[in-house]
Amino acid sequence: MSEENSINKLIRIMETLRSPEGCPWDREQSVKSLRPYIIEEAFETVEAIDNFDPANRKSIDELKKELGDLLLQVIFISQMTKESGLFDFEDVAEAISNKLVNRHPHVFSDTIVKDSNEVLTNWNLIKKDKESRKNLLDGIPVAMPAINLSQRYASRAASVGFDWNKWEDVVAKIEEEWLELLDAAESGTKEKMEHELGDLIFAVVNLGRKLGIDSEKALKGCAARFKQRFDKMEEIDPDFINGDRSLEHLEDLWQKAKKELK
């Protein structure tokens, strides 16, 4: 079955589910009621991407399944807005098609670019102009996780030249922010400590960006390793979670867990 026919089939299924003869639960939904499901499906898709292995059939099928679940949410909302006379899935597809053409004048027009960095710069400037946004950083969802938001702000700012020349320069910035955080900690003022801690984390995120590392992914990996090691500590000494072990004993358990997991 062709991609077009498959999409049409999915649209027809959703029309049936939303019809008077369809599913009561589907008919009860609204655009806003689907918000938590979109978030959930997006995170499940990200997890499938993180675990994706093109040599593993199960991994391939899992990513395909999660992409389908995410697509369903788009079809679902498009059907509800169609019923309200607002727009349908065809309009959604048309809008993104037009956007892709407009944002790639170096492909669909006569604009010349020298590299991908210039493509990104043009993308952001066109976006700002086409969407009538006041500022370059407008339009990035502030509801994003803080590290992702920081990466997006920094990346967009860098696309117009507001950036460090090399990663070593960011290290110097981190050292500066670290000292400012220590001063704030000595002052004992929570608001100031929070401010300086945010500056330090933002600088570290920028170091990751300059090194080509996704800070969200890096921190997620760190958290996963911490859990794995902590679970191993509990496996070695199940009773330590009672909270009556010394810090020295816990440190010894931690080192044993790290060694066993290598």
Backbone as numpy.savetxt, mean C-alpha at the origin, in Angstrom:
# Nx Ny Nz CAx CAy CAz Cx Cy Cz
-12.85 -18.73 -23.25 -13.70 -17.53 -23.25 -12.82 -16.29 -23.25
-13.15 -15.34 -24.10 -12.33 -14.13 -24.20 -12.48 -13.28 -22.96
-11.50 -12.36 -22.79 -11.53 -11.48 -21.63 -12.80 -10.63 -21.65
-13.17 -10.13 -22.84 -14.35 -9.28 -22.95 -15.60 -10.05 -22.55
-15.75 -11.29 -23.05 -16.91 -12.09 -22.71 -16.94 -12.43 -21.22
-15.77 -12.65 -20.64 -15.71 -12.96 -19.21 -16.16 -11.77 -18.38
-15.76 -10.58 -18.78 -16.18 -9.37 -18.07 -17.69 -9.19 -18.20
-18.19 -9.37 -19.41 -19.63 -9.24 -19.63 -20.41 -10.26 -18.82
-19.88 -11.46 -18.72 -20.52 -12.51 -17.92 -20.59 -12.10 -16.46
-19.49 -11.54 -15.95 -19.45 -11.11 -14.56 -20.45 -9.97 -14.32
-20.54 -9.05 -15.27 -21.50 -7.94 -15.15 -22.93 -8.48 -15.12
-23.22 -9.45 -16.00 -24.57 -10.02 -16.04 -24.91 -10.74 -14.73
-23.93 -11.44 -14.17 -24.14 -12.13 -12.91 -24.49 -11.13 -11.81
-23.73 -10.01 -11.76 -24.00 -9.00 -10.74 -25.36 -8.35 -10.95
-25.75 -8.13 -12.20 -27.08 -7.59 -12.48 -28.16 -8.52 -11.94
-27.95 -9.82 -12.11 -28.92 -10.80 -11.62 -28.96 -10.82 -10.10
-27.80 -10.76 -9.46 -27.75 -10.77 -8.00 -28.44 -9.56 -7.41
-28.39 -8.43 -8.12 -29.00 -7.20 -7.63 -30.48 -7.07 -8.03
-30.95 -7.97 -8.84 -32.33 -7.89 -9.33 -33.31 -8.36 -8.26
-34.62 -8.08 -8.43 -35.62 -8.53 -7.46 -35.61 -10.04 -7.26
-35.18 -10.79 -8.28 -35.13 -12.24 -8.16 -33.77 -12.72 -7.67
-32.90 -11.79 -7.31 -31.54 -12.13 -6.95 -31.33 -12.42 -5.47
-30.17 -12.01 -4.97 -29.76 -12.32 -3.59 -30.16 -11.18 -2.65
-30.87 -11.50 -1.55 -31.28 -10.45 -0.59 -30.10 -9.66 -0.04
-28.99 -10.35 0.26 -27.83 -9.65 0.83 -27.26 -8.67 -0.18
-27.10 -9.11 -1.42 -26.54 -8.23 -2.46 -27.45 -7.03 -2.70
-28.76 -7.23 -2.65 -29.69 -6.13 -2.89 -29.66 -5.10 -1.75
-29.30 -5.56 -0.55 -29.28 -4.66 0.60 -28.04 -3.75 0.65
-27.03 -4.07 -0.14 -25.77 -3.33 -0.05 -25.88 -1.94 -0.69
-25.00 -1.06 -0.23 -24.87 0.28 -0.80 -23.41 0.52 -1.12
-23.13 1.61 -1.79 -21.73 1.93 -2.12 -20.89 1.99 -0.85
-21.39 2.66 0.17 -20.61 2.83 1.39 -20.51 1.54 2.21
-21.50 0.68 2.10 -21.45 -0.56 2.88 -20.36 -1.50 2.39
-19.90 -1.30 1.16 -18.85 -2.16 0.60 -17.44 -1.71 0.98
-17.35 -0.56 1.66 -16.04 -0.03 2.01 -15.16 -1.04 2.74
-15.64 -1.71 3.81 -14.77 -2.64 4.52 -14.34 -3.83 3.67
-15.21 -4.23 2.73 -14.88 -5.38 1.89 -13.79 -5.02 0.88
-13.83 -3.79 0.39 -12.79 -3.34 -0.54 -11.44 -3.30 0.18
-11.44 -2.79 1.40 -10.19 -2.74 2.18 -9.67 -4.15 2.42
-10.57 -5.04 2.83 -10.17 -6.42 3.10 -9.61 -7.10 1.85
-10.32 -6.94 0.73 -9.87 -7.59 -0.50 -8.56 -6.99 -1.00
-8.38 -5.68 -0.78 -7.12 -5.06 -1.19 -5.95 -5.63 -0.40
-6.14 -5.79 0.92 -5.08 -6.35 1.74 -4.81 -7.81 1.38
-5.86 -8.56 1.08 -5.67 -9.96 0.70 -4.94 -10.06 -0.64
-5.20 -9.10 -1.53 -4.49 -9.08 -2.81 -3.02 -8.76 -2.59
-2.75 -7.81 -1.71 -1.36 -7.45 -1.39 -0.63 -8.66 -0.81
-1.31 -9.39 0.07 -0.69 -10.58 0.67 -0.39 -11.63 -0.40
-1.30 -11.79 -1.35 -1.08 -12.74 -2.44 0.09 -12.29 -3.32
0.23 -10.98 -3.51 1.36 -10.45 -4.28 2.67 -10.71 -3.54
2.67 -10.48 -2.21 3.87 -10.71 -1.41 4.31 -12.17 -1.47
3.34 -13.07 -1.55 3.63 -14.51 -1.56 3.72 -15.09 -2.97
3.64 -14.23 -3.97 3.57 -14.72 -5.35 4.87 -15.37 -5.79
4.74 -16.55 -6.36 5.87 -17.30 -6.91 5.43 -17.84 -8.26
5.95 -17.29 -9.35 5.52 -17.73 -10.69 5.82 -19.19 -10.98
6.61 -19.83 -10.13 6.92 -21.24 -10.32 6.01 -22.14 -9.48
5.11 -21.53 -8.73 4.24 -22.29 -7.83 2.79 -22.14 -8.29
2.17 -23.25 -8.70 0.80 -23.20 -9.23 -0.19 -22.68 -8.20
-0.02 -23.11 -6.94 -0.93 -22.66 -5.88 -0.83 -21.15 -5.69
0.39 -20.63 -5.75 0.61 -19.19 -5.61 -0.03 -18.42 -6.76
0.09 -18.95 -7.95 -0.50 -18.31 -9.13 -2.02 -18.26 -9.00
-2.60 -19.40 -8.62 -4.06 -19.46 -8.47 -4.56 -18.54 -7.37
-3.79 -18.39 -6.30 -4.19 -17.54 -5.19 -4.23 -16.07 -5.62
-3.22 -15.65 -6.37 -3.20 -14.26 -6.85 -4.36 -14.02 -7.82
-4.60 -14.99 -8.70 -5.72 -14.87 -9.64 -7.05 -14.75 -8.88
-7.23 -15.54 -7.86 -8.45 -15.52 -7.06 -8.65 -14.17 -6.38
-7.56 -13.66 -5.77 -7.68 -12.39 -5.03 -7.91 -11.21 -5.97
-7.30 -11.26 -7.14 -7.55 -10.19 -8.12 -9.01 -10.22 -8.57
-9.56 -11.43 -8.69 -10.97 -11.55 -9.04 -11.87 -10.99 -7.95
-11.53 -11.28 -6.70 -12.33 -10.75 -5.58 -12.30 -9.23 -5.55
-11.13 -8.67 -5.87 -11.01 -7.20 -5.89 -11.80 -6.62 -7.06
-11.72 -7.29 -8.21 -12.48 -6.84 -9.39 -13.98 -6.88 -9.10
-14.41 -7.89 -8.36 -15.83 -8.01 -8.02 -16.35 -6.76 -7.32
-15.54 -6.18 -6.45 -15.97 -4.99 -5.73 -16.19 -3.82 -6.69
-15.34 -3.73 -7.71 -15.49 -2.67 -8.73 -16.78 -2.89 -9.53
-17.02 -4.14 -9.93 -18.23 -4.47 -10.68 -19.48 -4.23 -9.82
-19.39 -4.60 -8.55 -20.51 -4.46 -7.61 -20.92 -2.99 -7.48
-19.94 -2.13 -7.21 -20.22 -0.70 -7.05 -20.72 -0.10 -8.37
-20.11 -0.50 -9.47 -20.52 0.02 -10.77 -21.97 -0.35 -11.08
-22.39 -1.53 -10.65 -23.78 -1.93 -10.87 -24.73 -1.07 -10.05
-24.37 -0.78 -8.81 -25.23 0.04 -7.96 -25.33 1.47 -8.49
-24.22 2.01 -8.95 -24.26 3.38 -9.50 -25.00 3.41 -10.84
-24.94 2.31 -11.58 -25.72 2.21 -12.81 -27.21 2.27 -12.50
-27.60 1.54 -11.46 -29.01 1.53 -11.05 -29.49 2.92 -10.63
-28.56 3.72 -10.12 -28.90 5.08 -9.70 -28.77 6.09 -10.83
-28.39 5.62 -12.01 -28.27 6.50 -13.16 -27.02 7.37 -13.12
-25.98 6.94 -12.40 -24.76 7.74 -12.26 -23.70 7.35 -13.28
-23.26 6.11 -13.25 -22.31 5.59 -14.23 -22.31 4.07 -14.13
-21.78 3.41 -15.17 -21.68 1.95 -15.15 -20.23 1.53 -15.35
-20.00 0.22 -15.46 -18.63 -0.27 -15.58 -17.97 0.22 -16.86
-18.74 0.35 -17.92 -18.19 0.88 -19.18 -17.63 2.27 -18.96
-18.32 3.08 -18.19 -17.84 4.44 -17.90 -16.55 4.40 -17.10
-16.48 3.45 -16.15 -15.26 3.29 -15.35 -14.08 2.93 -16.24
-14.30 1.95 -17.13 -13.23 1.52 -18.04 -12.83 2.64 -19.00
-13.83 3.39 -19.46 -13.55 4.50 -20.37 -12.73 5.58 -19.68
-13.08 5.85 -18.41 -12.37 6.90 -17.67 -10.90 6.54 -17.47
-10.63 5.30 -17.11 -9.23 4.91 -16.88 -8.48 4.81 -18.20
-9.17 4.43 -19.28 -8.52 4.38 -20.59 -8.09 5.78 -21.02
-8.99 6.75 -20.85 -8.66 8.14 -21.21 -7.52 8.67 -20.36
-7.54 8.31 -19.07 -6.48 8.78 -18.17 -5.12 8.23 -18.61
-5.08 6.95 -18.96 -3.80 6.35 -19.37 -3.26 7.01 -20.64
-4.14 7.32 -21.57 -3.71 7.99 -22.80 -3.19 9.38 -22.49
-3.95 10.12 -21.65 -3.55 11.50 -21.30 -2.25 11.54 -20.52
-2.03 10.54 -19.67 -0.83 10.55 -18.83 0.41 10.01 -19.54
0.23 9.49 -20.75 1.38 8.95 -21.51 1.51 9.65 -22.86
1.70 10.95 -22.85 1.85 11.68 -24.13 3.08 11.25 -24.90
4.07 10.66 -24.22 5.28 10.18 -24.88 5.02 8.90 -25.67
3.86 8.27 -25.42 3.47 7.06 -26.15 2.38 7.37 -27.16
1.37 8.14 -26.74 0.20 8.38 -27.57 0.20 9.76 -28.24
1.27 10.53 -28.03 1.38 11.84 -28.67 2.84 12.02 -29.09
3.27 13.26 -29.25 4.62 13.51 -29.77 5.59 14.00 -28.70
5.21 13.90 -27.43 6.11 14.30 -26.35 7.30 13.36 -26.27
8.48 13.92 -26.04 9.71 13.12 -25.95 10.23 13.16 -24.51
10.54 12.00 -23.97 11.13 11.91 -22.63 12.42 11.10 -22.72
13.34 11.41 -21.78 14.65 10.74 -21.83 14.71 9.49 -20.98
13.89 9.43 -19.91 13.93 8.26 -19.04 12.65 8.18 -18.20
12.57 7.13 -17.34 11.37 6.90 -16.53 11.17 7.99 -15.48
12.24 8.63 -15.04 12.11 9.71 -14.07 11.35 10.90 -14.68
11.64 11.19 -15.93 10.94 12.28 -16.60 9.49 11.90 -16.87
9.25 10.61 -17.12 7.88 10.13 -17.28 7.09 10.39 -16.00
7.69 10.08 -14.85 7.01 10.28 -13.56 6.74 11.75 -13.30
7.72 12.59 -13.62 7.54 14.04 -13.44 6.38 14.54 -14.29
6.35 14.14 -15.56 5.26 14.56 -16.45 3.91 14.04 -15.95
3.91 12.79 -15.46 2.67 12.18 -14.94 2.08 13.04 -13.84
2.92 13.42 -12.87 2.44 14.19 -11.73 1.98 15.60 -12.12
2.70 16.22 -13.05 2.32 17.56 -13.49 1.02 17.53 -14.29
0.88 16.52 -15.14 -0.37 16.37 -15.91 -1.53 16.09 -14.97
-1.28 15.24 -13.98 -2.32 14.90 -13.00 -2.79 16.15 -12.26
-1.85 16.97 -11.83 -2.20 18.18 -11.11 -3.03 19.11 -12.00
-2.64 19.22 -13.27 -3.34 20.12 -14.19 -4.72 19.58 -14.57
-4.78 18.29 -14.92 -6.04 17.70 -15.39 -7.09 17.65 -14.29
-6.67 17.37 -13.07 -7.62 17.20 -11.98 -7.82 18.48 -11.19
-7.27 19.58 -11.68 -7.46 20.91 -11.07 -7.14 20.90 -9.58
-6.04 20.26 -9.23 -5.64 20.24 -7.83 -4.75 21.43 -7.53
-4.91 21.97 -6.34 -4.20 23.18 -5.96 -2.71 22.91 -5.82
-2.36 21.80 -5.19 -0.97 21.49 -4.89 -0.56 20.13 -5.44
0.73 19.97 -5.65 1.25 18.74 -6.25 0.96 17.51 -5.41
1.00 17.65 -4.08 0.81 16.49 -3.21 -0.66 16.20 -2.92
-1.56 17.02 -3.45 -2.99 16.75 -3.28 -3.36 15.47 -4.03
-4.39 14.79 -3.52 -4.90 13.62 -4.23 -4.35 12.31 -3.75
-3.29 12.33 -2.94 -2.78 11.10 -2.34 -3.64 10.81 -1.12
-4.28 9.65 -1.05 -5.22 9.36 0.05 -4.55 9.41 1.43
-5.01 10.33 2.27 -4.42 10.46 3.60 -4.80 9.29 4.51
-5.77 8.47 4.08 -6.15 7.30 4.87 -5.17 6.14 4.69
-4.20 6.30 3.80 -3.20 5.25 3.59 -2.40 5.04 4.87
-1.83 3.83 5.07 -0.90 3.63 6.19 0.20 4.68 6.14
0.66 5.12 7.31 1.57 6.26 7.40 2.85 6.08 6.59
3.41 4.87 6.60 4.65 4.66 5.85 4.39 4.77 4.35
3.30 4.17 3.88 2.95 4.30 2.46 2.71 5.75 2.08
2.00 6.48 2.94 1.72 7.89 2.68 3.02 8.68 2.59
3.94 8.42 3.52 5.23 9.12 3.53 6.01 8.82 2.26
5.99 7.57 1.84 6.71 7.19 0.61 6.12 7.91 -0.60
4.79 8.00 -0.66 4.15 8.64 -1.80 4.44 10.14 -1.83
4.35 10.80 -0.67 4.66 12.22 -0.62 6.10 12.48 -1.07
7.03 11.71 -0.49 8.44 11.92 -0.79 8.76 11.63 -2.25
8.14 10.57 -2.78 8.38 10.20 -4.16 7.86 11.27 -5.13
6.68 11.79 -4.83 6.12 12.81 -5.72 6.94 14.09 -5.64
7.38 14.46 -4.44 8.22 15.65 -4.29 9.54 15.46 -5.04
10.09 14.25 -4.95 11.35 13.97 -5.63 11.21 14.03 -7.15
10.01 13.77 -7.65 9.79 13.75 -9.10 10.00 15.12 -9.73
9.95 16.19 -8.91 10.19 17.54 -9.42 11.51 18.11 -8.89
12.38 17.21 -8.40 13.72 17.62 -8.00 13.94 17.89 -6.53
12.88 17.82 -5.71 13.04 18.09 -4.28 13.47 16.79 -3.60
14.78 16.57 -3.59 15.31 15.29 -3.12 16.79 15.43 -2.76
17.29 14.49 -1.98 18.71 14.44 -1.71 19.44 13.92 -2.95
20.69 14.32 -3.10 21.47 13.87 -4.26 21.82 12.40 -4.17
22.15 11.93 -2.98 22.54 10.54 -2.81 22.09 10.04 -1.44
22.08 8.71 -1.28 21.54 8.13 -0.04 22.37 8.51 1.18
23.66 8.75 0.98 24.50 9.15 2.12 24.03 10.46 2.75
23.44 11.31 1.93 22.92 12.58 2.44 21.74 12.35 3.38
20.97 11.32 3.09 19.83 11.00 3.95 20.31 10.46 5.29
21.41 9.73 5.28 21.97 9.22 6.54 22.32 10.38 7.46
22.89 11.43 6.90 23.22 12.61 7.69 21.95 13.23 8.28
20.88 13.22 7.49 19.60 13.75 7.97 19.05 12.89 9.10
19.21 11.58 8.99 18.76 10.67 10.04 19.51 10.94 11.34
20.82 11.15 11.23 21.63 11.45 12.42 21.17 12.75 13.07
20.85 13.74 12.24 20.35 15.02 12.75 19.02 14.83 13.48
18.10 14.08 12.87 16.79 13.86 13.48 16.90 13.03 14.75
17.85 12.10 14.78 18.07 11.27 15.96 18.48 12.12 17.16
19.39 13.04 16.93 19.84 13.93 18.01 18.70 14.83 18.49
17.87 15.28 17.56 16.73 16.13 17.94 15.71 15.33 18.75
15.56 14.05 18.43 14.65 13.21 19.21 15.19 13.00 20.62
16.50 12.82 20.75 17.10 12.65 22.07 16.89 13.91 22.92
17.05 15.07 22.31 16.81 16.33 23.03 15.35 16.41 23.48
14.45 16.00 22.60 13.03 16.04 22.93 12.71 15.07 24.06
13.35 13.89 24.03 13.12 12.88 25.08 13.58 13.40 26.44
14.68 14.11 26.43 15.19 14.68 27.68 14.28 15.76 28.22
13.57 16.44 27.31 12.65 17.51 27.75 11.39 16.93 28.38
11.06 15.69 27.97 9.89 15.03 28.53 8.58 15.51 27.98
8.59 16.34 26.95 7.35 16.85 26.36 6.86 15.89 25.29
5.71 15.26 25.54 5.20 14.22 24.63 4.98 14.75 23.22
4.39 15.95 23.11 4.11 16.52 21.79 5.40 16.71 21.00
6.43 17.18 21.67 7.71 17.40 20.98 8.35 16.07 20.61
8.27 15.09 21.50 8.83 13.76 21.21 8.14 13.14 20.01
6.81 13.25 19.98 6.05 12.70 18.86 6.44 13.38 17.55
6.62 14.68 17.60 7.03 15.45 16.42 8.39 14.97 15.90
9.34 14.86 16.80 10.70 14.48 16.39 10.79 13.01 15.98
10.00 12.16 16.63 9.98 10.75 16.23 9.43 10.62 14.82
8.39 11.39 14.52 7.84 11.39 13.16 8.87 11.83 12.14
9.62 12.88 12.47 10.67 13.36 11.55 11.73 12.28 11.31
12.09 11.57 12.39 13.10 10.52 12.26 12.60 9.39 11.38
11.37 8.94 11.61 10.81 7.85 10.82 10.71 8.26 9.36
10.28 9.51 9.12 10.16 10.01 7.74 11.51 9.99 7.04
12.56 10.37 7.78 13.90 10.35 7.20 14.34 8.94 6.87
14.02 7.98 7.76 14.38 6.58 7.51 13.63 6.05 6.28
12.37 6.42 6.16 11.59 6.02 4.98 12.24 6.56 3.70
12.75 7.77 3.77 13.42 8.35 2.61 14.73 7.65 2.29
15.42 7.18 3.33 16.63 6.39 3.07 16.26 5.12 2.31
15.19 4.47 2.74 14.73 3.29 2.02 14.41 3.61 0.57
13.76 4.74 0.34 13.40 5.13 -1.03 14.65 5.33 -1.88
15.65 6.01 -1.31 16.89 6.25 -2.06 17.65 4.95 -2.33
17.47 3.96 -1.46 18.14 2.67 -1.65 17.30 1.71 -2.50
16.12 2.17 -2.91 15.25 1.32 -3.72 14.51 0.28 -2.92
14.31 0.56 -1.62 13.65 -0.39 -0.72 12.28 0.14 -0.33
11.28 -0.72 -0.38 9.94 -0.39 0.07 9.92 -0.50 1.59
9.82 0.64 2.27 9.89 0.64 3.74 8.73 -0.12 4.37
7.57 -0.07 3.77 6.42 -0.82 4.28 6.72 -2.32 4.25
7.25 -2.78 3.14 7.60 -4.19 3.00 8.72 -4.57 3.96
9.70 -3.68 4.12 10.82 -3.95 5.02 10.35 -4.09 6.47
9.47 -3.17 6.88 8.96 -3.22 8.25 8.05 -4.41 8.46
7.26 -4.75 7.45 6.41 -5.93 7.53 7.25 -7.19 7.71
8.37 -7.26 6.98 9.27 -8.40 7.12 9.89 -8.47 8.50
10.25 -7.31 9.03 10.82 -7.24 10.38 9.80 -7.73 11.41
8.55 -7.29 11.27 7.51 -7.71 12.20 7.28 -9.22 12.12
7.33 -9.76 10.89 7.14 -11.20 10.71 8.27 -11.98 11.37
9.52 -11.47 11.23 10.66 -12.15 11.87 10.54 -12.09 13.39
10.07 -10.94 13.91 9.91 -10.80 15.35 8.90 -11.83 15.87
7.78 -11.97 15.17 6.77 -12.93 15.60 7.30 -14.35 15.54
8.01 -14.66 14.46 8.57 -16.00 14.30 9.52 -16.33 15.45
10.37 -15.37 15.80 11.32 -15.60 16.89 10.64 -15.67 18.24
9.63 -14.81 18.43 8.90 -14.82 19.70 8.14 -16.13 19.87
7.55 -16.61 18.77 6.86 -17.91 18.81 7.84 -19.02 19.16
9.05 -18.93 18.62 10.08 -19.95 18.91 10.49 -19.88 20.38
10.56 -18.67 20.94 10.85 -18.54 22.37 9.80 -19.27 23.20
8.56 -19.13 22.81 7.46 -19.79 23.54 7.53 -21.30 23.36
8.02 -21.72 22.21 8.18 -23.16 21.96 9.28 -23.73 22.85
10.36 -22.96 23.02 11.47 -23.41 23.86 11.09 -23.41 25.34
10.41 -22.36 25.77 10.02 -22.21 27.18 8.58 -21.71 27.24
7.60 -22.63 27.16 6.18 -22.21 27.12 5.74 -21.37 28.31
6.40 -21.51 29.45 5.95 -20.82 30.66 6.46 -19.39 30.79
7.32 -18.96 29.85 7.87 -17.61 30.01 6.80 -16.54 29.85
5.69 -16.89 29.17 4.63 -15.90 28.97 3.87 -15.60 30.27
4.19 -16.33 31.34 3.58 -16.01 32.64 4.12 -14.70 33.20
5.26 -14.26 32.62 5.81 -12.97 33.02 6.71 -13.01 34.24
7.16 -14.21 34.67 7.98 -14.30 35.87 9.45 -14.60 35.56
9.85 -14.48 34.29 11.24 -14.74 33.92 12.02 -13.43 33.95
13.31 -13.53 34.25 14.17 -12.34 34.27 14.45 -11.87 32.85
14.86 -10.62 32.72 15.20 -10.08 31.41 16.38 -10.84 30.81
17.31 -11.25 31.66 18.46 -12.02 31.18 18.01 -13.35 30.58
17.04 -14.00 31.24 16.53 -15.27 30.73 15.83 -15.05 29.39
15.06 -13.97 29.28 14.34 -13.69 28.04 15.31 -13.38 26.90
16.37 -12.66 27.21 17.38 -12.36 26.19 18.06 -13.64 25.72
18.31 -14.55 26.66 18.91 -15.85 26.31 17.96 -16.63 25.41
16.67 -16.62 25.73 15.68 -17.30 24.90 15.65 -16.70 23.49
15.72 -15.39 23.43 15.69 -14.69 22.14 16.88 -15.12 21.27
18.05 -15.15 21.85 19.24 -15.55 21.10 19.16 -17.01 20.65
18.62 -17.87 21.51 18.44 -19.27 21.13 17.45 -19.39 19.98
16.38 -18.62 20.04 15.37 -18.65 18.98 15.97 -18.20 17.66
16.74 -17.12 17.68 17.38 -16.62 16.47 18.30 -17.68 15.87
19.07 -18.34 16.74 20.02 -19.35 16.28 19.30 -20.53 15.64
18.20 -20.96 16.26 17.47 -22.12 15.74 16.77 -21.82 14.42
16.43 -20.55 14.21 15.69 -20.18 13.01 16.59 -19.81 11.84
17.88 -19.77 12.07 18.79 -19.43 10.98 18.81 -20.54 9.93
